[in-house]
Amino acid sequence: MRPAVLLAFLISGAASAEDLVIPLPEGATVQRLKTSYACTGIGPMSVDYVNSGGISLALLPVAGKPMVFANVLAASGARYAAGPYVWWEKGGSATLQDLRKGEDAAPLATCTARP
């Protein structure tokens, strides 16, 4: 049996859970880290980081809906993208940006990891 990453979350407005299954290479292990953040602009938020077999994901809510962000190239820190949104984390600080507003626009949220 091939290992897989199973990401389960409630779809906004629905009463049942939906699952997303990502097949992984044989022998791959999954590392999962849940981090809580205090954020200006949107309040407190939890982010689930899932890493396995070259796959790095961040699961976080945007406008009240769960979104899956994939790790993309970054000069420093960890940068994740989902549609027009970018979640950029470095050393316990993070920002959430909407690229439709322009790359130089103020972030939707500026966050600090809580101990």
WOKA-V883339 format. One record per helix or strand. SS is the DSSP state (A for helix, B for strand). FROM is the first residue (numbers start at 1). TO is the last residue. If there is no record, write none. Layout:
# WOKA-V883339
ss=<SS & SS>
from=<FROM & FROM>
to=<TO & TO>
This chain:
# WOKA-V883339
ss=<B & B & B & B & B & B & B & B & B & A & B>
from=<4 & 17 & 31 & 45 & 55 & 65 & 78 & 85 & 93 & 99 & 109>
to=<10 & 23 & 40 & 52 & 62 & 72 & 82 & 90 & 98 & 101 & 113>
